Each structure stands twice: as C-alpha cells, then as structure tokens.
Amino acid sequence: MKNSLFKESSLKELAEFLVNYALKKGADEVEVTLTETSEFTVDVRWGNVENLIEAKSRQVGLRVIKDKKTAFASSSDLAPETLKRLASNALERALFSNSDEFAGLPPPSKVEFDLEALRLYDPEIPRLETQQKIKIAEETEKIALSDKRITNSHGSTFETREAKTILANSNGFLHGYKETLCSLSLALQAGETDKRVEDSWSSTKRHFKELESPEEVAQKAVQRTVRQLNPRKIPTQRVPVVFEPTMTSWLLGFIFSCVSGVAIYQKASFLEGRLGERIANPAITIFDDGLLPGKLGTRPFDSEGVPSQKTVIIEKGVLKNYLCNTYAARKLNLRSTGNAEGPGVSPNNFYLQPGETPPQEIIRSLEKGLILIRCLGLGLNPLTGDISRGAFGLWVEKGEILYPVSEITISGNLGQILEDIEIIGNDLEFRSIFSGPTIKVRELILAGY
Amino acid sequence: MKKEPFDPEERFGVSFSTLKRILDLALLKGGEFSEVFLEYRIYNLINMEEDIIKETAESISIGLGLRVVSGEKTGFGYTNNFEVENLERVARTASSIAQGTREKASLPFHPSLPPKNFYPLKTLLNQEPLKKKISLVKRAYQSALRFDKKVKKVKTTYTELLQYITILNSEGLLISDLRPLLKLTCVSIAESDKTREAGYYGGGGRVGLEYFLTSLTPEEIGEEASREALLLLEASPPPAGEMPVVLAAGESGVLIHEAVGHLLEADFNRKKTSIFWNKMGKKVASSQVTIFDDPTIPFFRGSYNMDDEGTIPQKTILVERGKMMGFLQDKLSSRLMGMPPTGHGRRQDYSSIPLPRMSNTYIAEGEFSPDEIISSVRKGFYAAKYQGGQVEDSGKFTFSVSAGYLIEEGRLTAPVKQATLIGSNIDILNKIEMVGSDLKFGLQTGTCSKEGQEIPVTDGCPTLKISSMTVGGRE
C-alpha cells in the first residue's frame, strides 16, 4: 500500500477508521482531523538562489471525550499501530482529567458545503514550474536592487502551499476541502551600515492570478524602506496618529484577542461581560467573515466542523458578539460562531468596515501628528487593553509629510482608541486575516526624548 | 565506556545503509555536502484551569530533513514517509540545487558520541507516571489561588518534550542526542474593584521531575505568579521620556538577547545586514560589558550536547570588555566566512533549515553591588519583569516591561506597569554605566523566534545601569 495514504479516499478511510477504533475502545465522542500539506519555498538574495525547499507532510489530530473528560493527541506518524496506541493513550489520559459538563463535540447538523463558491483552491498553483517560481523571486529582487538607494537585501521569497483537510467525528461528520496559497515577499535595507533603515512588503493570495506582480511588490518594498531614511527623534507628546492599513491590522489582531470567547470565559479580557454595551464610537463596525470567496481566512467549517459564518463583532460601536468555539459558547451560554481552532479560537477574515475618506485626505487633515508605519515589540495587555510598543512613523505638519521618525514608543488603551477613531478610510484591502483601512486616532502618547 | 542514548536504526525504522545511499544520491548533481537530520519527538501537555484538569495532550512527530549544500545554496526537503522510494525522491529534489554532475561521494560513517552529557536523567520524562505530573500542576495551581483573595483565576500548564535526534552527513558524521525539556508555568489573574492584572512565573529546563523537589517547587511558581499579579494591581503607568534606567538582574537578560545576541548571529553578518558586520575587534559597548553565549551549562533550557548539525558546542565569547570578539556560527556561515564553527547551528525541528542561534546568553558580572547601582540614580526607571522583545538588523530594538518601579532619590518607590524600552543597540551598549556583581539567569521558560523557527533559550545578566534610555510610558 505504498503512498496510498496520500490519496483522498484513503485519508477519509483513515479518519473513519480512527473514529471507529476510539469508539470501540470506549470513547463517548471522537473527532479526527487529517491534513496533508505540500509546500515549496525559494529564497533569492543578491540574484542567487539561497534556499530551495520542497516537502510534503501529513498530520493527524485526535480528540476523545469519555464521561465528559477530554484528551487530545496528534501525530505525524500515520502508521496504524501508532494511531491505535495514540487513541488508547488518550483514553487512558482522559480518565485523569476532570469531568466538565461543557466538554463535547458540537451537535450533529446536516449542512451542504458549497466549496466551489468559496474559491479556496487554485489548480494553477501546484502546476507552477520550479524555474518559473525561482524567476518570480529573482525578478522581484532585481527590480528593487536597481534602485540605488537600496544598499542591502534580506532577499525575496516565493512560496506556495497546497493543503488538504479531512474532518471526521462520531456524530457522523465527514467532510474535507483543498486549499492553496501563494506568497511573494521582499525585505530591504537602505542607508549606510550605521544608519540603516529596513522594511519589507509581501503579497499573499489563494489564487496565483491575484498575486501582486514582482514590480508591485518591489516598488512597495523600496518605497516603504527609503521613506524612513534619515529619521529624527521627537519630544514626548500627545498627538493625533494616523494608522496605515498594516497598522490597523495589528490593532484588529489585538481586538480579536480581547473578543475571543476563550479569553472571555477565562476573564482574561477587559471586554468580558460587556455584550450589548457601547464600547466604540458609532462609526466602528467590525466583522469576522469565514465565507468571503477566495480570501485568506475563508474556510467551509472550523476545526470542529461548525459551518463558517459572518459574525458582527462590533456594530455601530456596540459589542454584539464574542468569537466562540463550541466549548467557549457553552461556557458563556452563547452559540459557536464557527471559529474553533483545536482547543482555542481563531479568526477567519476579521475586518473593520471601511468608511468613505480617501487616505490622502486623512493625512491632509492632520494639523500636527504622526503617521504610524511600523511597530516593534509586544506590549499588548488584553486584561486592561493597554498598549505600549516601539514605533516608526512619518511626522506630519499642516497635512504635509515632513520627515521620518524612529526610536519612539506609542502608548494608549484599546478602549480609549475605539472611542477615539475619528476618521475611517475607504482603502480596505483583504491582505491578511486581519484587514482594515487607514484610520485616524484622536490622540496617543508618543515617548521620545 | 559511554553508550549511544538510543539505537537510531530501531528508533527511526531506517537502516544506515539506506541513509548512506540517500546521502550519496543527494550529491548527484554536484552538491558538496549532504546531511540527514532524523527526529522523533514525544510531547505531553497538562492544563489546569477553573479548578479542573481541563486538557491533556500527547503529540508524536517523526520526520527526516535532508539538506544539500552547494556554495551558498541550500536545497532542502523533509518528509515523514520513510519508505525508500520516497526518500530517494526527496534526495533527488534537494540535489537539484546544484546543477552540474557528481563531484564527490559521501564518506563512510564514523559513529561518534557527544563528549559530555549536560542533562543526564535517571528516568525518561515519558516514563514518569501521569499522576505525579498532575500533582505538580495541582500544587502550583492551589498555591497561586490561595495566595490572596484577590486572585480570581489561575491557569497552570505542564509541558514535557523528549527529542531523539540522529544526524548523518556526507563527511561521515553519525551522531545522536536525546534531549529532555520540561516546563511548568502559572498565570494568575488578580482583581481589584478597578482593574484586573495577570502575573506569570515558571521554571524547568533540560531536567527531570526531581527539579521540582530541589530547584524550584510548584508552590514557589504559583506564589510568584500571584505576587506579580497583586503588584501590578497597585502599579501605575510609567513615566514617558528619556531617563536613567536600571535593569534588574536575571530577567533583564532579554536586553542582551535582543540588543546584542541576534545581531551577532553569523548569517546576518555574512550577509552584511547586521550593524555589527564590520565591527570585529572594535569597541561596541562600554568597557564594563563582557558577553558570553554558553550552550554547555548543565540542565539549562538553552543547552545541548551537540548542535542540530552535530557540532560539539562551545562557550563563545561575543563581547570582551566592550570589544566585539565573535559571532555565533553554524556550518554554512563558518565555512563561507572562513571562521571556526562554534556549535550554534540550531533548528526548530526536522522540517526546518539550521540557522545560527543563541543558547544561554549572558552578561558577565561586574564590580558594583545592586544597592550601589540603584542608589546612584536620583530619578529613573527600574525594569523588573518582561514580556519579551524584538530587534531588527539595523540595531533598533524594543523590549516590553510588564512590571517595574520608579527610582526616586536612590530608592525604589512606586510600582509601574506596561512600559516599552526602545533604543539602538550600540548606543545603549555604550551607555551601560554600571554592571552589578549579582549575575542571575531569567526564567527557564523562554523561547526565541527567528524566521518562524522557535527554539528554547535562556538569558541572564547582573543588575545594570543605563545612563539614559527612552521609556515609553503614559505620564
């Protein structure tokens, strides 16, 4: 049976086999996830291929529940003996856990999935020739290096990934889907050794046709890098701050960690117990949508088989929903939103609804303030909403960009920022799981000299 | 007579003769070096929250990473399917990084052993009874919860990892290592009428369960986590602006990890992206500063008997009295730079390419007592606990302080929370005015991330005074 496990039918068979085996061994409920991934990466630096990586791997994930006691297991060894031992071990371990009335699989449901409509798979990606993939990376870097202001390169990378997921459980769920990803990125430095600045740009898509061209990626990376040359430090002050879309993305990532149902039942978020309250100004509407065709966070169902949906998180400033897996939902007496990822919760496409103002106009509205372009470091506390990070930006006076700024920190509080988002741009693009347009925040504290 | 930690052919179910053939096949197109990295890992987790053992998990992973090097180029593939036909396919694919014809064959294997074992264990972690492990988790949990009425939520996590590694290469290397890794951590959330705060503590290393009897008890872990949460309840946001900063001994080692360690990793210097690439032998720090990276500290989380390329590791001096003295090398960079290897080639797992990485990085002790250092500051900031940090090749770094104190008239006064320190490395290194005599290491729970690969590390330092640094605060 050489390589037969790589065929779709046998992945399904293997999943069913493991579900049945664990049931036979005494499990009340069983969930099995099988994934098979093929990946390709090429790194090019100063015109030479540095790394060429090709690999195929498999993984099985298992959850068993016995007397409302849960145990998890996973393995990259899919040999039947290993899987049997893994299941038996899990059942044995489950006995050492405590019974938990909220544990268990989602209730059975009969859902048809329209995989075509979700556009998760691009057949062109597995067909790309190695030489073509190398050429894309080479071309991207070459365009950037032709700009004399660029003094060094971290290299450009082209990656593709093809994955197959099968989910089976003891409630009769047995579905699978295939997906693809491709990504082109470039990281650069400008300036002399002791005054270097650096930045990068990347484009990641499910469909090869939608990927930004080498020219676009190179130009973006160059422009983002050289605009930071000859930075100044600024005095400590409170000023309005404009977030570029990439910065709005991290802010959304932080909001996600504060509305995750797991953080809520663990009382680890300042937004616990605030459903139905106004927590942001009325211009703010945030969605999580697992059904947007062809987007990076799109999937037919979550890791427990709950169908993806569009969930409103904040509607006109009012906190409407937490993102839940089945367990968090039961704990909070809510419904699962189809955001399960193992024992945790993950976002699908989590985005801030755009406004009407073009980004240039937002910058022009700055009498004196900072455009935030990059951050460094952690400094996010979901318990309080406090934010404190290293920052890079562009200093603006009378609507004109004057000079880049570095070695400063920004601090604020998410609760306050949600009140203080004064203008929302019209430039929403789905570039990552977290997407948002340019925004203007009334005031943040910048620490400098 | 020392013996192999395990039998690789049995452990991985593949014979040396097959692997020899695979290494040879990988050189088919003229590659000059080929290597097989075999890994088997067993990982276990126990999680307690809301007064119950909520989750246990076991994860098994087995795989092979195959690398071919040709000049500056690396071809790499990995698989968890060990059938000969599949291994041959992986070897052919990786071999195509070179585009000529065969120039050399692989040498016969010369089995060897790492000369020292820095983590001898009486009992393998996975052979200890589950009950014993659960009891450790419960003890830490209970002591955190009982520490104070204000503690409302506790989460305790136990993880153990056993990693079996065998490395074979075309130079005839055949060497194995068996590495344990243990960690017990606790997060406490305390609540006042105004706010909630979280505290964190933990310990472990390449140790057995007896560590929790002798070195650090579960009770201490629980209490320390709660103590931090309570401290933060009383803390205010820190001041903002430039001021003298004193870094507490131990956890402040993250400064050295971020500001110095990463940028002395050889790959960034070979590629000339690091600010240090042209500064060997030059002064980059105040003359009180001496920095080491030492993978050979017994039982430490960042230690190893051999690195992930089979090189025997060495305690490596990076900065000596302010002068830059060395890089952290892996095989590829040391060959391309013509410098001796230091045994710092590490990888997350079989699916990752080795990179030059840190292990246990620290500033050596100086001559000042911690009291002397604090009392030298009239008005400043004392950084005690950290969330972590980040650096970029240009030398700009930040680190996030979760708890600290104000220094007023030479004394620690009000507690403060959530500050970010930011600076440029050479600038800050030159501003280290006083180095304490109290070298300590931070928690044995740290993980370092580079190019998406996570590996266990530790860092340490004595109390340090930086004459002036930007503190990102809110007052």
Interface residues (C-beta under 8 A of the other chain):
Chain A: K2 N3 R45 N48 V49 E50 N51 L52 I53 E54 A55 K56 S57 R58 T70 A71 F72 A73 S74 S75 S76 D77 L78 T82 L86 N89 A90 R93 A94 F96 S97 N98 S99 D100 T130 N152 H154 Q189 T193 D194 R196 V197 E198 K233 T236 Q266 K267 A268 F270 P343 L376 G377 L378 G379 N381 L383 T384 D386 S388 R389 G390 S406 E407 I408 T409 I410 S411 G412 I445 A447 G448 Y449
Chain B: E49 I52 I53 K54 E55 T56 A57 E58 S59 I60 S61 I62 G63 E72 K73 T74 G75 F76 G77 Y78 T79 N80 N81 E83 E85 N86 V90 T93 A94 S96 I97 L130 K131 I134 K152 K153 K155 I189 E191 T195 R196 E197 A198 P237 A240 G241 E242 K271 K272 T273 I275 W277 N278 S351 I353 Q387 G388 G389 Q390 V391 E392 D393 S394 G395 K396 F397 T398 F399 S400 K417 Q418 A419 T420 I422 G423 S424 I426 T470 V471 G472 G473 R474
